[in-house]
Amino acid sequence: MIYLYPANKMEHLLQLYLKIQQLEPLPIFEKETLVVQNAGMQHWLSMSLANSRKISFNFSYALPAQFLWKLARTVAGEENVPDETLFSREVLSWRILALLMSDEVINDEDFDQVTQFWRGENVERLQQQRCYQLACQLADLFEQYLIYRPKWIAAWNKGDLSCQQDEQISLTDANQQLMRWQAKLWRLLTREVTYDPQVIIKHAIANLGQNSDKLPKRIAFFGINAMAPMWLDFINAISEHCQVHFFHLNPCADYWGDIQTEKHAFKHIDQWLSQDELSALSTNPLLANLGQQGKEFLSLLQNYSTINIDAFDDVEETKDIAEQSVLSLIQRDILTLTDARQQQQTVKDHSITITRAHSAMREIQGLHDWLLHQFNQDPSLTPKDVLVMCPEVEHYAPYVNAVFARGWQELSDDVPPLPCSIADRVSKNAEPVVAAFIDLLRLPDSRFQVSQILGFLRVEQVKTKFELDDDDLEKIAQWLEIACVHWGRDSQHKADVLNLTQASESFTWQQGLARLVRGFAYQDEDVIWHEQLLLSNVEGSEALLLGKLMLIVSLLEQHTKQLSQAKPAQLWVSYLHQFVDDFFLEQDSQKLLILKDAINLFADYTDAAGYDALISLGVVQHFLNNHFSVPDPGRQFMIGQVTFCSMVPMRSIPFKIIAVLGLNDGQFPRQRQPLSYDLMAQTPFMLGDRSRRGDDRYMFLEALVSARQALYLSYQGNSLKNNAVQQPSIVLKELMDYLAHGYGWDVFDSADDIRKLPMQPFSVENYQGEFASFDKNWLALGMEQPKAQDSKAQNLPISTDTLSLDITELVRFFDHPAKYFARHHLNLYLTDNNTVLDDVEPFAVSRLDAYQYRELLLDAYLSGEAVDTDAVAQQLYQQQKLSGRLPDLPTTRLEVNQWQQDVDDFYQMLQSLGIDQASDLALEYQTQITLQDGQTISVQLTGTAQVIDKLCVVYRQSEPKAKDMLLMVLSQLLLQAGQTSHHGELCNIGEVTTKGIYFNTKSQRIDSFDCQHIPEPNALLDGLIEIFLLGQQQALLVNLALAERINKAKEFTQQVFEEFWCDSNLFKPFSEDEYMQYVWPETPLIEAIPEQIQLVCDCLSLAAKQRKARGKK
């Protein structure tokens, strides 16, 4: 007889178990047998038993199915029971694969539907991969049939399909065809070894009497709320010969096996029910809606004779309602099968917190702040008392690491740390070495993109294997950028990928590495050798690093060829072990064991299945990818820290605080779409069947009853894109409805009882209210915003030493004052300086590429006296083409010819001005600037002017921009106010006019500007220098682009300013500029623009007035 111990708390069940051990101790060498559903429950039991008994040993833990199958084999006799390994899902998939690809099945018309599915692929290796995927799904399906539909298996073994017909399966032609080929496939699988779980169990039950000595003295099932009827029959039979204790978490003390949901009850309203019958339908809605799975299990247990020993809370001794928390009241309602909505009252506290956020990141940040407040308020609370669950912890793991793993070290001393662990992670996401291994297996299908190979080199175990560090990787990235390596191993690989008969080796690894190694061996400068531009960037001892890179690429190429070849399983195993050894090395080999264990399992399963056919790479990839996608529930669970984990059935462990994140509509409860050939989906639901949706609903109920002090529930209630309202999960909505109508919570209208997180963590609202954030970094950023807009903000100190300043530096400042200030005075570089490589070869030339090419060509023209422009142009074209900077296209030469024509016209224009006779004139202007605070700074402004007689020439092969105009004006001002050195003495320059020459790429014309005498040059220069000095103390809004916009506007208002701030016509709008956003996170008020910008506007106006009509080329 089964001893059944229902209780509403796991702690009560644990005490009952301890009492049984105390009253009926087993012999000292006899192990206690505990059957649990997962490693998490096992860990909790072990720790709890150790805490209670001061020691925990001699316990044998087992999973239900494994334990019961092993027990059945032991009792029935191993010689009478076939090896269940042959019918395990992992081995069965290989056996099915062998059958599906056999001539026997291919030539059988009943399997036409199946055969056509996997033979639809044209490539043979893809056919096997697709067939294996189908075999895995069928193996999983047959395993479900074995457990939940054993009658079908018995019927199939006899060649009978009537069993499904008796169960009202929809007898369409399609379903009959499904029955036929699945039954036939099963008979083929059991042709040599018959496997019928019902027969095995019956045989084991029949032998229990004579083999009872082989049973454990006592078996305890702990925390299990779902089990197939077949196993319950076996357990019931076992209970006649040994002690069987079933410790069952039951949220309700009353019998609730016949309660109905309100939706189901309302369907019966029209069926002339009596008032008493209608009243009987009134029950606790949370238990009715969420407890369907537990109700079904209770119904199954009612079929057996059990001795019930209840261990529920004593409701009569509970405190007055006013003294209880809302959480405990709801738990009491469920326990007593009470509906609080029948007598509504208003009870509110923080034992249940519902939080609405915009994103998963904000959910984690909000939880972090809330937990810190809980720890501050309760000194007895420790991190191990907190459990955080998510539907899929993988979706939250990056944010947990970003907030918890980073945040607690930076908090103030009066804030407790929150160390955390993340359980239930899958290896391919949690371990970079596993992800790298999976990626490497895709080498035969890879384009050998440069970013992919560099990403592989950044894996820690790869760096260790080849003795690389971060500086080495950055150096390699620079080499590959210079060598223009984009993708492709060699020309043949490129041709194969592009499906061409032949292709050039441009942009390939072979070409790039050859240029580097030959350049190192040849000489110290880039040279063209045999139609190849050799690169001299590798110097001295760097050759060792280049050698490592070439070794790695060579290994990758070798393994690519080997991976492409199909092999028997045993050859795959030895090869994959060598594959791991070739690329990975780790001092602590624990992570590499993950890879090697998976390879060994591949060997075990194929060997058990007797699969000796050739296996393609795609099948190996599918096997390993599936293996690495299975969560490991034992790792990082309950290790003394805040535990983050996925929601796993039958792991209802009590914690002081339980948080559930990701309760979003459509994402929880989770749904699994049945396969089109799943016969269970075609038949009515049977008692004991499992469903993902039912599991999730019951897990939410268990979380509700397992929280001891507080329950934290979070969902993404607003869109991150447009702030649109998003609905919570149906299970959370049901709880919110119960709180609203039973305890007076406002959760729907104004939703005052829901904690609403602002979209941004630096929002002022985030630092107000009961659960204000502790993150000082976001607070500092939020506090910087008003300071940046306040013209009275404290200035940085400025040196009183004489300042030497070049006019080009002055132009650079006015072009981007915020960037200049951040880099020069805050040492802040917001742009990524790491080398970023492009996987795509150039197919078009950008405006920047064209400009740089024209500049190189013009410099070459101006470098000598008698220049053969055609020869110079041809030499530059050849060098640039061989370097890989130009697209490898037939049209490239036409574009380059147009650029050469542009440069020729521009060069002729400069020659007509006598540029060949120009002399460089060093200019100097000395002044003293008195700032607003009375501080006086000595400044020496310098510059160099190209002067031809009385004409200073400033030129650039681009459309004139504001910075060009300012440089032209500054040159003229310096010529007028400055001096030059003549025979060691400073003297005035005299009357000189500045001429600006620019090439307008849009109109394909040359623009000319004559900047003549400017009144009061000293005052203008002093004013500009003063603005520069002020810009060294704080960031100023005196950008040239802003001044140019002010000049163009008839009236510069706040609206115009805001439109300009987000103007997409700018190269980079201020609203997207990293430095502008750092200083001004939001568009500032127009008052933030200093009045000194008018001087910048005046300088730009001076240049605009001097513009001449465009001259035709």
N, C-alpha and C positions, 0 to 999 in steps of 0.2 A: 504494500500500500504506500502511496506517495504521501509524504508529509509536506503540506503546502503552507508556506509562511507568507501571507500577504501583509504588507506594511506600506505606509505612505512615506517612509524615510529609509534610506539605505543604512543609516546609522543603527536603526532598530533591528534591521535584518542582520547586521554584523554582530550586534549584542546577542541575538538569538543563536547565531552560529557558535559564538564563543561559549555560550551557556551549554550548548549541546556537547561541545568538546570537553567542558568541565565535568558534566554529569556522566558522560559516556566516553571516557578517553579510550583511544585506540591503543593497541600494543605499541611499545616505544619505537619499533622498527617498521611499523605499518604507516604508509604514507596517507595523508588526507588527500582525497581527490576532489578538486574544485573545477567545475566546468563553467567557463565564461565565454562571452561572445567575441571579446577582443583583448588586445594587450593592454589597453588603457584600464579596463576594469581589473585585469590581473594586477597591474601595478598598484592601483588604489587598495585592493584587498591586501596585497603583501605589506604595504606601508601601514595600513590600519591595523592589521594583525600584529605587526611588529610594535606599534605604539601601545597596543592594548596588553600584549603579553611580554613586552620588552625584548622579544625575539621572535623571529618567524622562520621556521625551517621545517623540512620534511613535508612540504606541500607539493602536490603534483597538479599543475594547471593544464587544461586542455580545451581546445575548441570543440563545440558540440558535435559537428558532423564527423570530424576526425576521430574523436573519442568513441562515438557510437559505432562507427564502422570498424574500428580496431577491436572494440568489445565484441561485436558480432562475429568477427573472424576468430577471436579467441574462444568464444563459447561454442560456435558451430564447428570449429576445427578448421584450420587453415587449408587442409587438403580438400575440404568440401566447399570452400569459398574461393572463387577466382580472385586473382590479384586485382584489387580495385584501382591500382595505378594505371592499368590499361584503359580505364574508363574515367580517369580524372580529366578535367577540362584541358589541361596543358598537353597531356599525352594523346588524348582523343583527337585533338585538332590535327596532329601529324598523321594519325591513322586515317582520318577522313580525307586529308589531302591525298594520301596514296591511293585511296579508293576513287576519289573524284577524277584523278588523272589517269586511272587505269582504263584499258580498252573495254573491260567488262562494263563499266559505267558509261563510258563515252558512247558505246554502241547500243546502249539500252534506251529505247524510246521514252521510257518513263522519266529518264533523267535529262531529256532534251532541254527543259526549261533551265535547269541548273547548268548544264554544259554550255549552253549558249551564253550564259552570264559571264563565265570566266574566259571563254574562248572568243569573246567579242574584241579583245585586245589583239592588235596585229603583231606585236612583238612577243616572242616566245617567253622571254624572261618576265614580262609584265603579265602574261597569262598565268604563270605559276604564282606570282605575287597576288593576283586577284583571286585565284583559286584558294590560296592559303587564307586570305582574309575571310572568304566565305566559310572555309573549314573552321576557323576560330569561332565564328558566329554560330555555326551549327553545333560545335562542341559545347558551347555555353548553353545552347537551347536544349540539347540532349541532357545536360546535367540538371537543368530545371525540370525536365520531364521525369528523370529518375527520382527526384525528391518529391515533386508536387503532383505528378501524374503517373504513379507506378502502375496503375491499371493499364495505361496505354502500352507501357513497356511489356507487360505480361501478354497483352493482346497481340502486339507486334511479334513477339517471340513465337506465337502460335500462327502468325500470318493472318490475324483477324483484325478487321477495322470496325467491327460493330461497337466496340467500346466507346469510340468517339461519337458514333451515332446515338448511343444511349444518352450521352451527355449533351444532346441538343446542339451539336455543332452545325453551323450553317452549311448544308449540303449542296453548295454550288459546284459547278464543274471545276472551278479553280481550286476550291478546298479539297475536293476529292483527289485532284492531281497532287496537291501538297501532301495529303495523307499517304498516297500511294508511294511517292518517291522517298519520303522520310522513313516510312515503315520498311521499305526495301533496303534503304541505306543502313538502318539499324540492324536488320537481319544479316547484312553483309559484315557489319562490325562484330556481330556475335556468332558468326558462322563457326569459328573455331572454339570460342569460349563463350558459353551462354552466361548472360548477366541479367538477373532479374532481382532487383532489391527486395521486392515483396517475398520472394521465395527464400532469399538469404535470411531476412528477418524472421520469417516463420520457422526456418530451420534452426536459427539461433534460439528462438523462444522455446522450441521443442527440446533443446539440449540444455536449457538453463538448469533444470533439476539435477542432472548428472554432472554438470560442470560449474555448479555454483561456487565451488572453491576458487575458481579462476576470476570471480568478480571481486572488485574492491569491497572492503568492509563497509565503507560509507561513501556515498556520492552526493555532492552538493552542487546544485545548479544555481548560479548566482546572477541576478539581474537580467534574465532572459525574458523577453516579452513576445516572442514569436518563434514558432517551431512547426515544422511540417507534421501532419497527423501521423505519418508513418513512424516518425521518431518517438512521438508521444506514446504510441502503442508499444513500442519496444521498451521505453522507460517504464511504462506501467507494468510490463511483464517482469522487468528487472527488479522492481520494487517488492515483488513477492519473495525475493531471495536475498536481498541485502537492503540496507537503509538507503532510501532515496529522499533527499531533502530539496525542496524547490523553494528558494528564496526569491520571492516575486515582488517587485515594486508595483504597488497598486495604489493609485492616487485617491481612490474612494473606498470608504469603509463599508458602504452599503452595496448590495448587489446591483450592478448597473449593466448587466449583459443584455437587457432588453430596452435600454433607453434609445430614443430616436432623435435625430437632428430636427430642428424646427422646420426645415425645408421638407423633410420627409413626412413630418407630422401634418403639415398643412395640406398635403395631398389627400389626407384621409378625412378632412373636415366635412366634405360633402357626402360622406358615407354613413350619415345618420348615427354618428357616435353619440353616446350619452354624455351628460355633463361630467360624470365621474371619470369616464374614459378620456375625455378631453383634459381634465385636470391631471390625470396620470401622465399625460404627455409632457407636462411642465416639468422640466428638470434643469440641471445646470448646463447652460448652453456651451460653455467651454469644454466640459467633459464630453458632451454629446458630439460636438464638432471635431474635436481634436483626438478623441480617444478611440476611434474606430478600430485601430489595430489591436489595442489592448482589450477592447470588448470582444473581438473575435477570439483572442487567445483565452480569455475567460470562458467563452462558450465552449472551446475545445476542452478545457480542463474539466468542465462540468460533466463530460462524458465518462470520467474516471472516478473511481472511489478514492477519495483523499481524506486525510485528517488535517483539518484546517486549524492553525494556531495563529490567530491575528496578533498584530503588533502595531495597531494604529494609535495615533495620538488620542489622548483622552479629551474629547470635546467638552465634557461637562466641567473640566477644571481650567478651561481657557479663560483668559482675562476678559475684562469688559471690553466691548467693541471700541470704545473711545481710546483705550490704552493700546490697541493693537495696530500694527502697520497695515497698509492696504495690501501688501504682498501676503501677509499672514492671513488676512481676511479672505482673500481670494483662494488661498490654499485650503482654508477651512470650508469655504463654500463648496469646493470640489470634493473635499473629504466627506462632507455631510450631504452631498447631492442637493445643495440648496441653490436657489436662484435669487440673487440679491436684487434683481430688478423688480421682484414682487413687492418689496418694501424699500424703495429707494431712500438713501441717506447720503449725506455729503461727508466724505472722508478723503482727505488728501494728505500726502506726504511724499518723501523722496525714496521710499522703498522700491517703487517702480518709477523708472525714468525712461521716457520715450523721447528720442532725439531725432530731429529732422536735419539732414545735411544736403549738400550739393554734390558731393563726390565721395569716393571711398577714402581719399586722403583726408578730407575734412571729418569723416566719420572717425578715423583713427585719432586725429588731433583732438576732436571733441571728447573721445573716450579717455585719452591721456589726461586732459585737464580734469575731467570728472573724477577719475581714479585718484589723482593727486589730492583732491579735496576730501575724498573718502579716507585716505591715509592720514591726512591732517586731523580729521575729526575723530578718528578711532585709532589710538596708539597701539591697540592690540592687533590690528590688521597687518598681515604680512603679504608679500607678493604671492606666496604659494596658496593663499586663500582666494585667488581670483582666477576665474576661467573665462576666456573670451572665445566664442564660437562664431564661425562664419559658414555659409553654405559651401563655399570652396575657399579654403585658406590661401590657395595660390594667388587668388585675385587680390588679397590684402597683404601678402608677405612683403612686397617691396615697400609699402607704406609703413608697415610695422617697423621694419628695419630703419626707415628714414626718421620716424618719430620717436620710437621707444629706444632703439639701440643708440641713437645719437643724442636724444634730448636729455636723458637723466644726468649725464655727466656735467652738463652746462647749467643745471638749475642751482639756485642759491642753497646755502647750507641748511636753511630751515625747511627745505622741501625734501621729502624722502625719495630715494632712488626707486626706479621701477624697472629692474632687470626683467627680461622676458625671454621666453623660448617659443619657437614655432614648431608645432608637431604636424603630422599628417602631410608633410611636403613630399612631392614626387621628386625622384632623384634628378631627372633631366632638367628641372627648374632650380633645385636647391644646390646642386653641385656643378660648377662650371666645367669640371673635367668630364662629367657625363655628357653634358651638352656638346662639348668639343668632340668627344668620341662619336656621338651620333652624327654630327656635322661631317666629320671626316669620312664616315661610311657613305656619304653622298658624293664623294669625289668623282666617281665616273660620270655623274650627271652635272657636275659643277662646271662653270665657265672659268674657274680659277681666278675669280675676281680678287683684286689686290686687297680690298678691305676684308674679304673673307680670310685670306691667308694671314694678314696682320692680326686679325681678331683671334685666330687660332694661336699665334705666337704669344699673345698676351695672357693665355691661360697659365696659371702659376706652375702647374706640373710640367708644362712644356718649357717654360723659362728655366726651371730647375734642370730639366733633362739636357738642355743645350747651353746652360750657363749664360743666360741672357738677363739683362736688367732693363729698367725703363729707359735709361739713356741709350742703350743699344737699340731698342725698338724705335725710338724717335730718330736715331741716326739712319736706321734702315728705311723708315718712312720717307726721310728726306732724299735718300738715294733713289728710291723707287719713284718719287715725284719728279726728280730731275731726269731720270731715265725714261719717264713717260710710260711706266708699266701700268696697264689698265686691266687687261684680262687675257686669258688664253695661255696655254703652256707653250705652244709653238704654232707655226703656220698650219700644220696638219690638224692640230686640235681646233683651231679657228675654222678651218674648212669643214670639219665634221660638225661643229656646232651650227654653223651657218648653212649646212647642207650644200656646200659648193665643192667643185672638183679641186680647186686650189684657192689659197688665200695668202696674203702677204703676212710677214712675221711682225709687222708694225704693232707696237703697243703690247707685245707678248713678253712673258717672263724670259724666254730664251734670248730675245733681242736685248732686253734691258740689262740682264745679268752679263751678257757678252760685252756690251758697251762699257760696263763698269770694270770688269776684270781686265779687259784689254787696255782700257784707259789707264788703269793702275800700272800695268806692265810697260806701257809705251813711254809716256813722258808726263810732265807736270802741267800740261795745258790741253784743252780740248782740241782734237784734230780730226780731220776727215780722212778715213782710211778704208779703202775698198768699199766706197759707198756706204760707210757707216761712221757716225759721229761718236768717237771714243770720248769717254768722260773721265776727267782727272780728279773726281771728287773723293776717291778713296786714297788715303795717304797712310804711309807707315804701318803701324800696328793695327790699323783698321782693316787691313787685309784679312786678319784672323776672323773678324766679324763677318766680312763678306764671304769667307769660306764657310762659316756656319750657315749663313743664309742659303748658299748654293747647295750645301748638304741637305738642308731641310727641304728645299724645292725638289732636289733629286729624289729624296725619300718619298715625297708626296707623289711624284710622277711614277715611281716604281709601284707603289701601293695602289695607285689608280688602275694600273694594268692588271694587278693581281685581284683586286676587288671585282673587276669586270668579268672574271672567269667563274663559272658555276663550279661548285665542288661538293663532294660528299660531306656529311655532317662532321665526321672526325677530322677531315682536313681543314674545315672551317674553324674548328675549335683550336687546333694547333696554330693556324694562321692568325686568328684573332688575338691569341695570347702574345704572339710575336709582334703583332700590330701595336698592341698596348705598350709593350716593352720598347719599341722603336721610338715612340713619341712622348711617353710620359714617364716621369720619375718624381718620387715624393719621399721625403725623409720619413714621414708618417704614412705608411702605405695603406691606411684604413680606407681612404677614399678610392684608391685603385682597386681595393678588394671588391668594391661595388661592381666594377666592370668585370673583374675576373669571376666573381660569383655568378653573374648573369651569363657569361660564356659557358661556365660549367653546367648551369641549368639547361642551357641549349643542348649540351651534350647528353645530359641525363634524359631529357624528354625524347629526343630523337632516338636515343638508344633503346629506351623502354618501348617506344612505338615500333622499333625495328625498321626505321625509315632509312634506306640506304641509297635512294636516288640522288641525282645531282640537285643541289639547291642553289637557286639564284640569289644574288645580293639582295634583291627586293624583299625576299622572304625573310632573310636574316635581319634586315632593317626593321621589318614589321614586327618580328618577334622581340627584338631588343627594345624597340620604341615602346611597345606595349608593356614590357617588363619594367622599364624605367618610368612609365606613366602611372604605376600603381603606388598609392601613398603608403608610407611606412608608418603605421600607427604607434609603433613602440618607441620611436626616437623622439627625444625632446619633450615627452609628455610627463607633466608633473615632476619637474626636476628642481622644485623649490623656488621657481620664478613665476611671474604672470604667464599663464599658459594660453597660447593662441592655437586653435585647432579647427579642423573642419567638423561639421555636424555628422557624427557617426552613430548609427543605430545601436541601442543597448549599451550605451556608455553614460548612463545617467548618474554621474558621480556628484555628491553634494559639495558645494562650495559656499563660502560666505557671500561672495559676489559672483554672479553669473551675468555675462554680457553676451548679447546676440546681435551681430552686425549683419548688414546686407539683407534686411527683411523687405525686399523690394518686390513690387507686383510683377509677376511673370518670371521671377527668378527663384522664389521660394513660396510654397513648396515646389521642389524640382519635379519635372516630368520627364519620363523616358518613353520616347515613341517606340512602340513594338515593331519588330521586324515584320515585313509583309508575309513571311512564311512561318510566323510564330503561331502554332496551333492553339496554344493557351489563350492567345488574344482572340481567337475565333469562338471560344467556348465560354459559357457563363462563369462568373467568379465563383471560386470554391473556398470554403472555410479553411484558413491556413495559408492562402496565397499571399505573397508579398507584393507590395507596390511601392515605388519610390515616393509617390505623393503621400501615401499612408504613413510610411516611415517618417517623413519629414514632419507631418502634422503631430505624430506621437512624440517625436523628439522635442518639438516646441512645448508640448504639454509637460514632458519630463523636466525640461529646463525650468518651467514655471514652478514646479513643485520641488525642485532640487535646490533652488536658491534660498539661502538661510537669512541673509540680511537685506540684500538688495538685488534687484533685477534691472539690468540696463538693456534697452532695446533701441536699435538704431536702423534708420532706413534713409534712402536718398529721395527726399520729398520734393526737391526742386531740380530742374535741369541746369546743368552747368553752362549750357549754351545760351539759353534765353530765359532762365529763371521760371519756366513753366512748371506748374504744380504736377507732381507725379504721385501716384497712389502707393500706399504701403502694401505689403503682402496681405493676402486674405486672412492669414492666421493672426497677424498683428491687428488688422482691422476688426476682427472679431473680439479681440481683447479690448481694444479701444472702445468698441461699442458697449461692452460689458461694464467698463469703467465709467462710461458716460451715463448709462441708464441705471447702474447699480450703485455707484458711489459719487455721482454728481461731478464727474470730471468734464472739463471743456476741452475736447480733443478734435472737434469738427468745425465749429464756426470760427471764432477768433483763435481757437486752439491755444488758449492761455496756459494749459497744463502740459503742453508739448514744448520741449526745449528746442528752440530754433537757432541753429548755428548760422552766423553770417557766412557769405560765400568765401571771403578772404580771411586768412588767419590774422592779418594785421589790422582788421577792422576795429574801430573804437568799441563797438558792441561786444567784441570778443573779450574785452577786459573790464566788462561791467556785469553786474548781476551776481547771483549766488555762486556760479561756477566759472568765475573769471579765469582766463588763461594764465599759466605760469611762464609761458615762453617769452623770455626777455628779449630774444633776438627779433621776433616779429614786433614786439612793443617798440624796440629801438627804431626799427624801420618806420613804424607808424608815426613815431614822434618826430622823425626827421622831416616829414612832409611839410608841416607848417613852418619849420625853421628855414627850409629851402626857399619858401615863398616870402619870407619876412626880410625886408631890406635892412632891418636893424639886427639881423642875426650876428652873433659874435664872429669877428673875422679872425682868420689865421694870422699869426705874426709874419712880418716880412723882413728880410735881411736889410740892414742899413748899408751894406757894402756896395761899392760902385757896381752897377748892373751893366754888363755888356750884352747887347741885344742886336741880332741881325734882323733885317726887314722880312726875310723869309720866315723867321720864327714868329714875327709879329703877325704875318698873314696866317700862319698855321693856328695861332691862338684865335683870331677872329673867325676863322672857318668853323671851329668847334670849341668854344670856350669851356663848356662843361667837361669835355673829354680831356682838354689840356690841363684843367685844374685837377681832375681825378688822377691822371697819370703822373703829373709832376709833383703834386703836393699830398695826395692821399695814397700814392703808390698803388693805385687801383686799376687793374687791367681787366675789363669786363668781356672782352672778346677772346675767343679761344685761339691761342697762339700755336697749338699743336697742329702738326701737319695733317691735313684732311685730304685723303686720296679719293679720286673718282674712279668708279668701276667702269664707266662708260668712256670710250674713246671719243675724241672731239669729232663731231659731225657738222658743226657750224662754227664760225668764228665770231666771237663776241666783239662788241665795240671796244672793249678794253684791249683785247688781243690785237685788233687792227691799229689802235692808237699806239701800242707798244712797238709794233712792227714798224710803223711810220717813223717813230722816234729813233729807233735803231738805225734805220736807213738814212735819216737826215743827219744823225751824228756821224755816220760813216762818210757822207758827202762833205761835211764840214771839217773832217779830221785832216784833210790834206789840201794841197794847192791844186795841182792839175789832176782832177778826179775823172776817171772813166765811169760815169754813173751807171751805165749798163753792166759793166763788169762787177762793180760793187754790189749792185742790186742782185745779180745772178748769184754771187757768192753768199750773200745774206739769205736768199731764198733757199739755196741748197742746205745751208747750215740749219735754218729753222725747220725745214722739212724733215731732215734727218734727225733732228732733236725730238720730233714727235709733237711739237707745238702746233703744227698745222694739220688739218684733217687730211686723211688719205683718200681724197676724192678727186675726180677729174676736173671739177669746177674750181678747185683751190687755186690753180695757176691763174685763172681769169681774175679772181678776186685780188690776188697779189699784184697782178699787172695794173689793176685800177689803183691800188695803193701806191704803187711806184709812180704812176702818172700824177697822183695828188702831191707826192713828195717832190717830184721834179718841178711842178708849177710853183710850189711853195719855196723851193730852193732858188729858183730863178727870181722870185720876188725878193728874197733876201740878198741875192747877188746884185740885183739892180740898185739896192741901197748901199752896196759896198761892204757887205758883211765880211768879205775876205780881209778887208783892211781894218776891221774893228779892233779896238784895244780895250782891255779890261781895266776899268778905273775903280780903284778902291775908295769908297766914300765913308765919311765919318761925321757924326753929329753928336755933340755933347750938350747936355742940359741937366737941369735940376728940377725935380718934380716935388711939389709940396702936396701931401695928401690931406684929406679932410681932418684927420686926427692930428695934423701939425707935423707929421714926420716928413723929413726931406730926404729924397733918394737921388743920388747922382746916377745918370744914365748915359751910356755911350752907345748910340745907335749906328750900326755899320751896314754896309751893303756893297755890292759890286755891280757896276753898270758897263754894258757893252756900248762903247761910244764910237761913232763914226763922224769925225769932224764935229759938228754941233748937234748931232742927233744920237740920242740914246735909244737902242732897239731892244724891245721886249717881245718875245714871240713864243708861241706854243701851237702845235698842230692839233688844235681842238677848238670847239666852239667856245667863245669867251664866257667864262663864269665870273661870279662875283669876286672870287679870290684873285683872278687874273686882273680884274679892274682895280682892286685894291693894291696889288703889287705894282701896277703901272703908275698909280697915283703916288704911292710911297716912293717909287724911284724918282719921280719928278720932284717931289717935296725934298728928298734927300739931295738931289742935284742943286736945288735952289738954296737950301739952308745949310747943307753940309760942306765939308772941305775934303781936299785930297792931299796926299803927300807929294811934294815936288822937291827933289834934292834934299830930302830929310826934313822939310818944313811943310806945315799945313797951309794951304792957300785955297781961296775960293775958286769955284769951277767956272763961273761966268754963265752966259746965256746958253742953255742947252734945252732942246725939246725932246720929250719922250714919245716914241712911236710904238704902238702895240700892233703886232701882226698875228692874226689867228685864222685857223682854217675851220670854216663852218661845215661840219660833216653833213648836216641836214640839207643845206642848199648847195653843197659842193662848191662853195665860193670862199674867197679869202677876204676876211674883214680887216679893216685898218682903222686905227684910232690915233689921233694926234693930241697928246696931252701937253699943252703949252703952259705959259706962266700962270702959276696959282698964287693968288694974293695971300699974304700972311702965312707962309709955309711953317714958320717956327711955332705959331700957335696951334696949327693943325697937328703937327708932329707931337707937340707936348700933350695935346688932348688925347691923341691915340695912345701915347705911352702911359698916360695916367689911367686910362681904361684898362690897359694891360696890367698895370700894377694892382689895381683894384681886383682884377680877375685872378690874381695870385692869392688873394685872401678869401675869396668865396666864388662859387660858380655864378656867372652873370649871363643874363639873356641878352647878349649882344652879337648873336650869330649873324654872319653875312647874309644867309638865306632869309632870316627874319627882317633884316634891314632892307633887303631888296624887295620883300613883300610889302613892307610899310611904304616904300617909295611908289609902288604900283597902285596902292589902294587909294581911292578917293577919300575914304574915311576909315581909319583902322579902329574898328570897334572890337568888343569882347567876342562877338559872334564871328567876325572875320578872323580873329586870333585863334579861336577854337577850330574853325575850318582849316586854317593853315597848319595847325598842330597835327592834324590827322591827314594832311594832304598827300594822297598816294602818288602825285606827280613828282614829288621829291624823290631823290635817289633812295633815301631812307627817311620816312616821316618821323617827326619828333616823337610821336606816340609809340614808335617801334624801336627807337634808338636806345641802346642799352644805357648810355651815360645820361641822356636826358631823362629816361625813366627812373634812373637811380636818384637823381636830384629832384625831379618833379614827377612823382608816380601818376599824378592826374594833371590835366591841363590847368596851369596856374591862372590866376587873375591877371588882367592886362596891367595892373599896377605893379606886378613883379618885374616888368620890363624897365630897366633903369633909364633915366632921362638921357644918359650919355650916349645911348644908341643913335641919337639924332646926328652926332658927329660922324658916325659910320655911314649913316644914310647920306650925309652931305658928300662924303668922299666918293661913294658910288654914283651919286648924281653928277659929280664933276666928270667922271669917266664917261658916263652915258652921253653927256653933252658934246664930247669930243669925237663922237663916232662919225666916221665918214661913210659915204655911200659905198656899197659893196662893189668891188671891182671884179669884172668877169675874168675867168681864167683864160 
